[in-house]
Amino acid sequence: MRTPHGGELSVLTPAGRSLVIVPYLRKGREPEGHRFRYIRRLTLRTDTLAAFATPESRPEPVFTDSGVYALQLNSDTDPETSPVCRARYHSPG
């Protein structure tokens, strides 16, 4: 990923659910040395990745259905220019 990038990572599931994998944190709220917007490479495990439907909800598994998942790095300034990666997932079950 090009850095710096957006501070939030979300996913749209094949069922149309929007989940947040990495929530947006206001500037200055991220711990020093752990700023998501400067991470160049991110590995996501399909068997354990969990995300949130709302800030108050409990984490839930992301990859539950076969189909195309759209992962988006949400831009702080313009959501229209936020990069999107589409990945096809085949459920083992």
N, C-alpha and C positions, 0 to 999 in steps of 0.2 A: 504494500500500500504506500502511496505517496504520503509523506508527512510534512507538516501537520495535516491531519484529516479531521473529520467531524468527531465529536466527543461521545456519540451514542451509536450503538450497533443494534439494529432491530432485524426481525425476520418476519416475513409473511409466509405462512404455511400453506400447503396445498388446499387446506380446508378454509382458507381465507382469514385465519386468525393472525393478528399482529401481536408479536411478543418482543420484549426488550431483553437482549442478552447483556449488553453493557449500558447501564442507564447514564443519562447526561448528568454531569456534575458541574455546578457553577464554577467559574474560574476561581482558583485558589482553594477549592474544596478537595482536589485530588492530592493524595500524599506525594511528596517530593520523590521523584524516581519511579512513580507508578502512573504516569500520565498516559492514558489510553491513546490520546490523539497523536502520540509520537511512536507508537508501536508500528513497525514496518511489516511484521509477519505475525499471523495469528493462526494457531491450529485449534480446530474445534472437533471434539470427539462426539460422534453421532450417538454413541451409546450412553453418554452421561451428561450431555449438554442440557442445561435447564435455563429457563428464562421466565420473565414476569409479564402477565397480562396487564396488570396495573401496579403502580408503586406499592400499594398496600397488600397485594396478593402474595401467595406463597409461590416459590419457584416450581415450574412444571416442566416435564420433558419436552424438548423441542421436536426432535425427529421421531414422530410416532406413526406417520402415514407415508406411503410411497407417493412420489410426485415431485413437482418442482417447488423448491424453496427459494425465495428471493431475500437475500441478505443485503441490508442497506446501511452504509455509514452516513448517518444523518448530519448534514452540514449545519453549523451554527448560524450561517447567514442566509443560505438559499437552498431550501429543500429540493428544488428542481435540478440542482447540479450535484446532488448527492450521488456518489457512485453506488451501483447495484451489481451484485454478483448473483447469478442464478445457478442453482445446483440441483441436479436430479438425484433423489434418494430412493433406494429400493429397500423397503422394510424386509428384514430377514424372516418375519413371521407370516 
